[in-house]
Amino acid sequence: MYDEEEDDDYQEEIANELKKKIIERSKKEFVAGCYDAYEMLSTKGGEAIQGTNPKHIQTAINRMMALFVIKEEYERCQFLKSFVDKHMPGFEISPDVSVEKELSL
């Protein structure tokens, strides 16, 4: 006999599991993207940001800085600060507080 309530519970369980997997994949992609961007900045220097939208770069650096602070990777933080000082005069890094919330979901 078909139990609609059981089926709804099962469907909700599947939806919740998929949502968790999507969130975890998103977190992993974000972290990997930060390390890839860091590698590009550290190897290519100012050339890495030529021809890009400064606001997008600023947002990315603020998000990367937040990740590196959370992970206590202070050498990376110092590099980002020196990179910004050299290649982005006038930009003040402000670690994106939403990163911690996003990573803790």
N, C-alpha and C positions, 0 to 999 in steps of 0.2 A: 504494500500500500504506500502510496506517495505521500510524503510528509513535507508540505510546503515550508514549514518553519525550519525544519532540518536543512532543507535545500537552501533557504535564505541564509542560515548560519554558515553553511559550507561556502556559499558564494562570497559572503562577507569575509570569511577567513582567507580565502584565496585572494581577494582584493587587498586585504591588509598585508598579506605576505608579498604580493607584487609591489605594493607601495614601499615596503621596507627595502626590498631589493633595489628598487629604483633610487631610493634615497641613498643607500650604501654605494651604489655605482656612481651616483652624482658626487658624493664625497670623495671617492677615490679619484675620479676624473679631475675634480678641483685641485686636489693635492698634487696629482701628477702634473697638471697644467702649471701650477705654481713653480714646481721644480724645473719644468721645461723652460718656462719664461726666465727663471733665475739663471739657468745655464746659458740661455741666449744672451742675456744682458752681460753676464760675466765673460763670455767669449767674444762677443761682437761689440761690446761697449755701446757708444752712442749711435753707431750704425744700426743697431737693433731697433731703435725707435724712430729712425728717419722716415718721414712720409706717413706717420701714423697720427691718429687723433690724440692730442695731448690729454684730453679729459679721460679717454679710455686707458691710456698709459697710467695716469694718476690713480684711477680706480683700481687698476690691476696691481700697482705697487702698494697701495693701501691694503688691499686684500692679502697680498703676499706677505707684507710686513706682519699683519695680524696672525697669519698661519705660523710664521717663523717665531714670533713671540710666544705663541701658545706652545710650540714644540721646543721652546728654549734654545733656538738655533741663533744665538746672538751674533755669531760671525756673519751669518747671512744678513741679519738686520743691519749690521755695520756696513756691509758691502752696499746694500740698498741705499742707505743714507749717503754714503760717499758717491754713489752713482748719481743720485738725485742732485747732490750739491754740485757735481761737475757738469751734468748734462741737462739739468732741468732747473736752472736758477729761479728762485722765487717760489718754487713748489715746496710746501711744508708737508711732510708725511704725517698722516693721521690714520693709524691702524683701524681698519674697518671692524667695528664691534660686532657686526652681524655675523662675521665669520665664525666666532666661537659658538653662537647660537646655532648656526647651520651645521656645524660639525658635531654638535652634541645631540642633535635630533635622533 
